[in-house]
Amino acid sequence: MLIDTHAHLDMEQFDSDRDEVIQRALSADVGQVVTVGIDVSSSLKAISMAEIYPSVFAVVGIHPHNVDIAQKVAHIRGLTLEEVAKQTSENARRLFGLPLRTYEHQSHR
């Protein structure tokens, strides 16, 4: 069994045939697909898909191009992005019993 570790099944290009795309993946021995959100909206769609399709798992994320959203949240709370990531990681560990992997791209430097 294969695992697709980085898909964007939430994108509108899949709206008309998402079911078929997932079925083709399963038929090709791709047993699990991880669909990755890049902002709040796409992350919520990823979660919805994971609830609908047993073979789909969601990653909630904010793409570096959308980091201004995270910076606004951090600014409102008086935190740095690193502190937000730490708190998010701790909350994810507590809620789901799983580690949350955070990383930082150099694209904003």
N, CA, C and O atoms as a GROMACS GRO file, in nm:
protein
  436
    1MET      N    1   0.083  -0.118   0.000
    1MET     CA    2   0.000   0.000   0.000
    1MET      C    3   0.087   0.124   0.000
    1MET      O    4   0.187   0.131   0.072
    2LEU      N    5   0.050   0.222  -0.081
    2LEU     CA    6   0.118   0.351  -0.086
    2LEU      C    7   0.038   0.455  -0.010
    2LEU      O    8  -0.082   0.442   0.010
    3ILE      N    9   0.108   0.561   0.034
    3ILE     CA   10   0.044   0.674   0.100
    3ILE      C   11   0.087   0.801   0.028
    3ILE      O   12   0.206   0.829   0.016
    4ASP      N   13  -0.011   0.876  -0.020
    4ASP     CA   14   0.017   1.007  -0.079
    4ASP      C   15   0.024   1.105   0.037
    4ASP      O   16  -0.077   1.132   0.102
    5THR      N   17   0.142   1.157   0.064
    5THR     CA   18   0.162   1.238   0.184
    5THR      C   19   0.140   1.387   0.165
    5THR      O   20   0.153   1.464   0.260
    6HIS      N   21   0.106   1.430   0.043
    6HIS     CA   22   0.086   1.574   0.024
    6HIS      C   23  -0.002   1.599  -0.098
    6HIS      O   24   0.046   1.611  -0.210
    7ALA      N   25  -0.132   1.607  -0.073
    7ALA     CA   26  -0.228   1.637  -0.179
    7ALA      C   27  -0.307   1.762  -0.139
    7ALA      O   28  -0.306   1.803  -0.023
    8HIS      N   29  -0.373   1.820  -0.236
    8HIS     CA   30  -0.461   1.935  -0.212
    8HIS      C   31  -0.598   1.905  -0.271
    8HIS      O   32  -0.642   1.971  -0.366
    9LEU      N   33  -0.664   1.805  -0.216
    9LEU     CA   34  -0.793   1.762  -0.267
    9LEU      C   35  -0.903   1.865  -0.246
    9LEU      O   36  -1.012   1.853  -0.303
   10ASP      N   37  -0.876   1.967  -0.165
   10ASP     CA   38  -0.974   2.073  -0.141
   10ASP      C   39  -0.986   2.170  -0.258
   10ASP      O   40  -1.082   2.247  -0.265
   11MET      N   41  -0.891   2.168  -0.349
   11MET     CA   42  -0.888   2.267  -0.458
   11MET      C   43  -1.009   2.250  -0.550
   11MET      O   44  -1.058   2.139  -0.572
   12GLU      N   45  -1.055   2.362  -0.604
   12GLU     CA   46  -1.176   2.362  -0.687
   12GLU      C   47  -1.161   2.276  -0.812
   12GLU      O   48  -1.261   2.232  -0.869
   13GLN      N   49  -1.039   2.250  -0.857
   13GLN     CA   50  -1.019   2.164  -0.974
   13GLN      C   51  -1.075   2.024  -0.949
   13GLN      O   52  -1.105   1.952  -1.044
   14PHE      N   53  -1.089   1.984  -0.823
   14PHE     CA   54  -1.139   1.851  -0.789
   14PHE      C   55  -1.288   1.851  -0.756
   14PHE      O   56  -1.344   1.745  -0.729
   15ASP      N   57  -1.352   1.966  -0.758
   15ASP     CA   58  -1.493   1.972  -0.719
   15ASP      C   59  -1.582   1.881  -0.802
   15ASP      O   60  -1.675   1.820  -0.750
   16SER      N   61  -1.555   1.872  -0.931
   16SER     CA   62  -1.644   1.794  -1.019
   16SER      C   63  -1.615   1.644  -1.015
   16SER      O   64  -1.702   1.565  -1.051
   17ASP      N   65  -1.495   1.603  -0.972
   17ASP     CA   66  -1.463   1.460  -0.976
   17ASP      C   67  -1.382   1.410  -0.856
   17ASP      O   68  -1.307   1.313  -0.867
   18ARG      N   69  -1.397   1.475  -0.742
   18ARG     CA   70  -1.320   1.440  -0.622
   18ARG      C   71  -1.340   1.292  -0.586
   18ARG      O   72  -1.243   1.222  -0.555
   19ASP      N   73  -1.466   1.245  -0.589
   19ASP     CA   74  -1.493   1.105  -0.556
   19ASP      C   75  -1.416   1.010  -0.648
   19ASP      O   76  -1.358   0.912  -0.603
   20GLU      N   77  -1.416   1.043  -0.778
   20GLU     CA   78  -1.347   0.958  -0.875
   20GLU      C   79  -1.196   0.962  -0.854
   20GLU      O   80  -1.128   0.859  -0.868
   21VAL      N   81  -1.142   1.079  -0.823
   21VAL     CA   82  -0.998   1.092  -0.798
   21VAL      C   83  -0.957   1.004  -0.681
   21VAL      O   84  -0.857   0.932  -0.688
   22ILE      N   85  -1.034   1.009  -0.574
   22ILE     CA   86  -1.002   0.928  -0.456
   22ILE      C   87  -1.017   0.779  -0.490
   22ILE      O   88  -0.936   0.698  -0.447
   23GLN      N   89  -1.120   0.744  -0.565
   23GLN     CA   90  -1.139   0.604  -0.603
   23GLN      C   91  -1.025   0.554  -0.692
   23GLN      O   92  -0.980   0.441  -0.677
   24ARG      N   93  -0.979   0.639  -0.785
   24ARG     CA   94  -0.865   0.600  -0.870
   24ARG      C   95  -0.740   0.579  -0.787
   24ARG      O   96  -0.662   0.487  -0.812
   25ALA      N   97  -0.720   0.663  -0.688
   25ALA     CA   98  -0.604   0.645  -0.600
   25ALA      C   99  -0.613   0.510  -0.528
   25ALA      O  100  -0.515   0.436  -0.522
   26LEU      N  101  -0.730   0.479  -0.473
   26LEU     CA  102  -0.747   0.351  -0.404
   26LEU      C  103  -0.724   0.234  -0.499
   26LEU      O  104  -0.663   0.135  -0.462
   27SER      N  105  -0.774   0.246  -0.622
   27SER     CA  106  -0.757   0.140  -0.722
   27SER      C  107  -0.611   0.121  -0.760
   27SER      O  108  -0.571   0.012  -0.802
   28ALA      N  109  -0.531   0.227  -0.746
   28ALA     CA  110  -0.388   0.221  -0.781
   28ALA      C  111  -0.303   0.186  -0.658
   28ALA      O  112  -0.182   0.209  -0.658
   29ASP      N  113  -0.366   0.132  -0.555
   29ASP     CA  114  -0.299   0.089  -0.432
   29ASP      C  115  -0.247   0.205  -0.347
   29ASP      O  116  -0.154   0.188  -0.268
   30VAL      N  117  -0.306   0.323  -0.364
   30VAL     CA  118  -0.279   0.435  -0.273
   30VAL      C  119  -0.387   0.426  -0.166
   30VAL      O  120  -0.501   0.469  -0.186
   31GLY      N  121  -0.350   0.369  -0.052
   31GLY     CA  122  -0.447   0.339   0.052
   31GLY      C  123  -0.485   0.457   0.139
   31GLY      O  124  -0.592   0.457   0.201
   32GLN      N  125  -0.398   0.558   0.144
   32GLN     CA  126  -0.426   0.676   0.225
   32GLN      C  127  -0.375   0.800   0.151
   32GLN      O  128  -0.272   0.796   0.084
   33VAL      N  129  -0.451   0.909   0.166
   33VAL     CA  130  -0.413   1.036   0.105
   33VAL      C  131  -0.418   1.142   0.215
   33VAL      O  132  -0.518   1.155   0.286
   34VAL      N  133  -0.310   1.217   0.228
   34VAL     CA  134  -0.304   1.327   0.322
   34VAL      C  135  -0.329   1.455   0.243
   34VAL      O  136  -0.249   1.493   0.158
   35THR      N  137  -0.441   1.521   0.272
   35THR     CA  138  -0.472   1.646   0.203
   35THR      C  139  -0.437   1.762   0.296
   35THR      O  140  -0.475   1.763   0.413
   36VAL      N  141  -0.366   1.858   0.241
   36VAL     CA  142  -0.303   1.963   0.321
   36VAL      C  143  -0.371   2.098   0.297
   36VAL      O  144  -0.381   2.144   0.183
   37GLY      N  145  -0.417   2.160   0.404
   37GLY     CA  146  -0.472   2.294   0.396
   37GLY      C  147  -0.360   2.397   0.391
   37GLY      O  148  -0.253   2.376   0.446
   38ILE      N  149  -0.387   2.509   0.324
   38ILE     CA  150  -0.287   2.616   0.316
   38ILE      C  151  -0.334   2.744   0.384
   38ILE      O  152  -0.258   2.839   0.399
   39ASP      N  153  -0.461   2.744   0.425
   39ASP     CA  154  -0.518   2.858   0.497
   39ASP      C  155  -0.637   2.805   0.577
   39ASP      O  156  -0.664   2.684   0.576
   40VAL      N  157  -0.708   2.892   0.645
   40VAL     CA  158  -0.819   2.847   0.729
   40VAL      C  159  -0.926   2.777   0.647
   40VAL      O  160  -0.971   2.668   0.684
   41SER      N  161  -0.966   2.836   0.537
   41SER     CA  162  -1.072   2.780   0.455
   41SER      C  163  -1.037   2.642   0.401
   41SER      O  164  -1.115   2.548   0.414
   42SER      N  165  -0.918   2.630   0.341
   42SER     CA  166  -0.880   2.500   0.284
   42SER      C  167  -0.854   2.396   0.394
   42SER      O  168  -0.875   2.277   0.372
   43SER      N  169  -0.808   2.440   0.509
   43SER     CA  170  -0.788   2.347   0.621
   43SER      C  171  -0.922   2.292   0.670
   43SER      O  172  -0.932   2.174   0.702
   44LEU      N  173  -1.023   2.377   0.675
   44LEU     CA  174  -1.156   2.329   0.714
   44LEU      C  175  -1.212   2.231   0.611
   44LEU      O  176  -1.276   2.132   0.648
   45LYS      N  177  -1.187   2.259   0.483
   45LYS     CA  178  -1.231   2.165   0.379
   45LYS      C  179  -1.157   2.033   0.391
   45LYS      O  180  -1.216   1.927   0.370
   46ALA      N  181  -1.028   2.038   0.424
   46ALA     CA  182  -0.950   1.915   0.441
   46ALA      C  183  -1.007   1.832   0.555
   46ALA      O  184  -1.020   1.710   0.544
   47ILE      N  185  -1.042   1.898   0.664
   47ILE     CA  186  -1.102   1.827   0.778
   47ILE      C  187  -1.235   1.763   0.737
   47ILE      O  188  -1.262   1.648   0.772
   48SER      N  189  -1.316   1.836   0.664
   48SER     CA  190  -1.445   1.782   0.617
   48SER      C  191  -1.425   1.658   0.531
   48SER      O  192  -1.497   1.560   0.544
   49MET      N  193  -1.325   1.664   0.442
   49MET     CA  194  -1.299   1.549   0.356
   49MET      C  195  -1.252   1.429   0.437
   49MET      O  196  -1.289   1.315   0.408
   50ALA      N  197  -1.172   1.454   0.538
   50ALA     CA  198  -1.125   1.343   0.623
   50ALA      C  199  -1.241   1.280   0.698
   50ALA      O  200  -1.239   1.161   0.728
   51GLU      N  201  -1.342   1.359   0.729
   51GLU     CA  202  -1.460   1.305   0.796
   51GLU      C  203  -1.546   1.222   0.701
   51GLU      O  204  -1.613   1.128   0.743
   52ILE      N  205  -1.544   1.256   0.574
   52ILE     CA  206  -1.626   1.188   0.473
   52ILE      C  207  -1.558   1.062   0.420
   52ILE      O  208  -1.620   0.957   0.409
   53TYR      N  209  -1.429   1.074   0.388
   53TYR     CA  210  -1.356   0.964   0.323
   53TYR      C  211  -1.262   0.897   0.423
   53TYR      O  212  -1.170   0.963   0.474
   54PRO      N  213  -1.281   0.770   0.453
   54PRO     CA  214  -1.195   0.702   0.551
   54PRO      C  215  -1.047   0.697   0.511
   54PRO      O  216  -0.960   0.685   0.597
   55SER      N  217  -1.018   0.706   0.382
   55SER     CA  218  -0.879   0.697   0.337
   55SER      C  219  -0.809   0.832   0.331
   55SER      O  220  -0.690   0.839   0.298
   56VAL      N  221  -0.881   0.941   0.362
   56VAL     CA  222  -0.825   1.076   0.355
   56VAL      C  223  -0.798   1.128   0.496
   56VAL      O  224  -0.882   1.118   0.585
   57PHE      N  225  -0.680   1.184   0.513
   57PHE     CA  226  -0.639   1.244   0.640
   57PHE      C  227  -0.608   1.391   0.615
   57PHE      O  228  -0.559   1.427   0.508
   58ALA      N  229  -0.636   1.475   0.714
   58ALA     CA  230  -0.622   1.620   0.696
   58ALA      C  231  -0.500   1.674   0.769
   58ALA      O  232  -0.465   1.627   0.878
   59VAL      N  233  -0.436   1.772   0.707
   59VAL     CA  234  -0.333   1.851   0.772
   59VAL      C  235  -0.382   1.995   0.769
   59VAL      O  236  -0.416   2.049   0.663
   60VAL      N  237  -0.386   2.057   0.886
   60VAL     CA  238  -0.425   2.197   0.897
   60VAL      C  239  -0.300   2.280   0.886
   60VAL      O  240  -0.204   2.259   0.961
   61GLY      N  241  -0.298   2.375   0.794
   61GLY     CA  242  -0.176   2.452   0.774
   61GLY      C  243  -0.200   2.594   0.728
   61GLY      O  244  -0.308   2.628   0.680
   62ILE      N  245  -0.099   2.673   0.743
   62ILE     CA  246  -0.097   2.809   0.688
   62ILE      C  247   0.028   2.818   0.602
   62ILE      O  248   0.140   2.809   0.652
   63HIS      N  249   0.008   2.837   0.473
   63HIS     CA  250   0.118   2.847   0.378
   63HIS      C  251   0.195   2.976   0.404
   63HIS      O  252   0.136   3.076   0.446
   64PRO      N  253   0.325   2.976   0.379
   64PRO     CA  254   0.404   3.099   0.399
   64PRO      C  255   0.348   3.221   0.326
   64PRO      O  256   0.366   3.334   0.372
   65HIS      N  257   0.282   3.200   0.213
   65HIS     CA  258   0.223   3.312   0.142
   65HIS      C  259   0.105   3.372   0.217
   65HIS      O  260   0.064   3.485   0.190
   66ASN      N  261   0.050   3.296   0.313
   66ASN     CA  262  -0.063   3.342   0.392
   66ASN      C  263  -0.022   3.370   0.536
   66ASN      O  264  -0.108   3.380   0.624
   67VAL      N  265   0.107   3.382   0.560
   67VAL     CA  266   0.156   3.396   0.697
   67VAL      C  267   0.108   3.526   0.762
   67VAL      O  268   0.109   3.537   0.884
   68ASP      N  269   0.065   3.623   0.683
   68ASP     CA  270   0.014   3.747   0.742
   68ASP      C  271  -0.104   3.721   0.833
   68ASP      O  272  -0.124   3.793   0.931
   69ILE      N  273  -0.184   3.619   0.803
   69ILE     CA  274  -0.296   3.581   0.890
   69ILE      C  275  -0.244   3.538   1.026
   69ILE      O  276  -0.293   3.583   1.129
   70ALA      N  277  -0.145   3.450   1.026
   70ALA     CA  278  -0.087   3.402   1.151
   70ALA      C  279  -0.021   3.516   1.227
   70ALA      O  280  -0.028   3.522   1.350
   71GLN      N  281   0.043   3.607   1.154
   71GLN     CA  282   0.108   3.720   1.221
   71GLN      C  283   0.005   3.810   1.287
   71GLN      O  284   0.030   3.862   1.396
   72LYS      N  285  -0.111   3.830   1.223
   72LYS     CA  286  -0.217   3.911   1.283
   72LYS      C  287  -0.268   3.846   1.411
   72LYS      O  288  -0.288   3.913   1.512
   73VAL      N  289  -0.289   3.715   1.406
   73VAL     CA  290  -0.334   3.643   1.526
   73VAL      C  291  -0.229   3.655   1.635
   73VAL      O  292  -0.262   3.682   1.751
   74ALA      N  293  -0.104   3.635   1.599
   74ALA     CA  294   0.004   3.645   1.698
   74ALA      C  295   0.011   3.786   1.756
   74ALA      O  296   0.028   3.802   1.877
   75HIS      N  297  -0.003   3.887   1.671
   75HIS     CA  298   0.004   4.026   1.717
   75HIS      C  299  -0.110   4.058   1.813
   75HIS      O  300  -0.090   4.122   1.916
   76ILE      N  301  -0.229   4.013   1.779
   76ILE     CA  302  -0.346   4.038   1.864
   76ILE      C  303  -0.325   3.975   2.002
   76ILE      O  304  -0.363   4.033   2.103
   77ARG      N  305  -0.265   3.858   2.004
   77ARG     CA  306  -0.244   3.788   2.130
   77ARG      C  307  -0.112   3.828   2.196
   77ARG      O  308  -0.082   3.781   2.306
   78GLY      N  309  -0.032   3.912   2.131
   78GLY     CA  310   0.095   3.954   2.188
   78GLY      C  311   0.199   3.842   2.191
   78GLY      O  312   0.281   3.835   2.283
   79LEU      N  313   0.194   3.755   2.091
   79LEU     CA  314   0.285   3.641   2.085
   79LEU      C  315   0.368   3.647   1.958
   79LEU      O  316   0.334   3.718   1.862
   80THR      N  317   0.476   3.574   1.957
   80THR     CA  318   0.551   3.557   1.832
   80THR      C  319   0.494   3.435   1.760
   80THR      O  320   0.423   3.355   1.820
   81LEU      N  321   0.524   3.422   1.632
   81LEU     CA  322   0.478   3.304   1.558
   81LEU      C  323   0.532   3.176   1.619
   81LEU      O  324   0.463   3.074   1.620
   82GLU      N  325   0.654   3.179   1.669
   82GLU     CA  326   0.712   3.060   1.731
   82GLU      C  327   0.630   3.019   1.854
   82GLU      O  328   0.608   2.900   1.877
   83GLU      N  329   0.586   3.118   1.932
   83GLU     CA  330   0.505   3.086   2.049
   83GLU      C  331   0.370   3.029   2.008
   83GLU      O  332   0.318   2.937   2.071
   84VAL      N  333   0.312   3.085   1.900
   84VAL     CA  334   0.185   3.032   1.850
   84VAL      C  335   0.205   2.888   1.806
   84VAL      O  336   0.122   2.802   1.838
   85ALA      N  337   0.314   2.860   1.734
   85ALA     CA  338   0.341   2.724   1.689
   85ALA      C  339   0.357   2.630   1.807
   85ALA      O  340   0.306   2.518   1.805
   86LYS      N  341   0.427   2.674   1.912
   86LYS     CA  342   0.445   2.590   2.030
   86LYS      C  343   0.312   2.560   2.097
   86LYS      O  344   0.284   2.446   2.133
   87GLN      N  345   0.230   2.665   2.114
   87GLN     CA  346   0.100   2.645   2.178
   87GLN      C  347   0.012   2.554   2.093
   87GLN      O  348  -0.057   2.468   2.146
   88THR      N  349   0.015   2.575   1.963
   88THR     CA  350  -0.065   2.491   1.873
   88THR      C  351  -0.019   2.346   1.882
   88THR      O  352  -0.101   2.255   1.887
   89SER      N  353   0.112   2.326   1.885
   89SER     CA  354   0.166   2.192   1.896
   89SER      C  355   0.122   2.126   2.026
   89SER      O  356   0.083   2.009   2.027
   90GLU      N  357   0.129   2.199   2.134
   90GLU     CA  358   0.088   2.144   2.264
   90GLU      C  359  -0.062   2.113   2.265
   90GLU      O  360  -0.102   2.009   2.316
   91ASN      N  361  -0.143   2.201   2.209
   91ASN     CA  362  -0.287   2.176   2.203
   91ASN      C  363  -0.318   2.054   2.117
   91ASN      O  364  -0.403   1.972   2.154
   92ALA      N  365  -0.250   2.039   2.004
   92ALA     CA  366  -0.272   1.924   1.917
   92ALA      C  367  -0.232   1.795   1.988
   92ALA      O  368  -0.301   1.694   1.978
   93ARG      N  369  -0.122   1.800   2.060
   93ARG     CA  370  -0.078   1.682   2.134
   93ARG      C  371  -0.182   1.642   2.238
   93ARG      O  372  -0.216   1.524   2.252
   94ARG      N  373  -0.233   1.742   2.311
   94ARG     CA  374  -0.334   1.713   2.414
   94ARG      C  375  -0.465   1.665   2.353
   94ARG      O  376  -0.524   1.568   2.401
   95LEU      N  377  -0.511   1.732   2.248
   95LEU     CA  378  -0.641   1.698   2.189
   95LEU      C  379  -0.640   1.566   2.114
   95LEU      O  380  -0.733   1.486   2.126
   96PHE      N  381  -0.534   1.544   2.037
   96PHE     CA  382  -0.532   1.428   1.948
   96PHE      C  383  -0.434   1.320   1.989
   96PHE      O  384  -0.435   1.211   1.931
   97GLY      N  385  -0.350   1.348   2.086
   97GLY     CA  386  -0.250   1.250   2.125
   97GLY      C  387  -0.142   1.230   2.021
   97GLY      O  388  -0.072   1.129   2.021
   98LEU      N  389  -0.128   1.328   1.931
   98LEU     CA  390  -0.030   1.316   1.823
   98LEU      C  391   0.058   1.440   1.820
   98LEU      O  392   0.015   1.548   1.860
   99PRO      N  393   0.182   1.424   1.775
   99PRO     CA  394   0.269   1.541   1.762
   99PRO      C  395   0.227   1.627   1.643
   99PRO      O  396   0.171   1.577   1.546
  100LEU      N  397   0.254   1.754   1.652
  100LEU     CA  398   0.231   1.845   1.541
  100LEU      C  399   0.366   1.890   1.492
  100LEU      O  400   0.449   1.937   1.570
  101ARG      N  401   0.388   1.877   1.364
  101ARG     CA  402   0.517   1.915   1.308
  101ARG      C  403   0.506   2.056   1.252
  101ARG      O  404   0.422   2.083   1.166
  102THR      N  405   0.589   2.145   1.300
  102THR     CA  406   0.592   2.281   1.248
  102THR      C  407   0.725   2.305   1.179
  102THR      O  408   0.827   2.249   1.218
  103TYR      N  409   0.723   2.387   1.078
  103TYR     CA  410   0.847   2.423   1.010
  103TYR      C  411   0.833   2.563   0.955
  103TYR      O  412   0.723   2.616   0.941
  104GLU      N  413   0.945   2.620   0.924
  104GLU     CA  414   0.948   2.758   0.878
  104GLU      C  415   1.023   2.764   0.746
  104GLU      O  416   1.136   2.715   0.734
  105HIS      N  417   0.959   2.824   0.646
  105HIS     CA  418   1.024   2.844   0.518
  105HIS      C  419   1.109   2.969   0.520
  105HIS      O  420   1.084   3.060   0.600
  106GLN      N  421   1.208   2.973   0.435
  106GLN     CA  422   1.292   3.093   0.426
  106GLN      C  423   1.232   3.197   0.333
  106GLN      O  424   1.292   3.302   0.311
  107SER      N  425   1.114   3.170   0.276
  107SER     CA  426   1.058   3.260   0.175
  107SER      C  427   1.025   3.398   0.230
  107SER      O  428   1.015   3.493   0.152
  108HIS      N  429   1.008   3.412   0.360
  108HIS     CA  430   0.973   3.542   0.415
  108HIS      C  431   1.093   3.622   0.463
  108HIS      O  432   1.079   3.733   0.512
  109ARG      N  433   1.210   3.566   0.449
  109ARG     CA  434   1.331   3.635   0.499
  109ARG      C  435   1.389   3.724   0.393
  109ARG      O  436   1.490   3.790   0.417
   0.00000   0.00000   0.00000
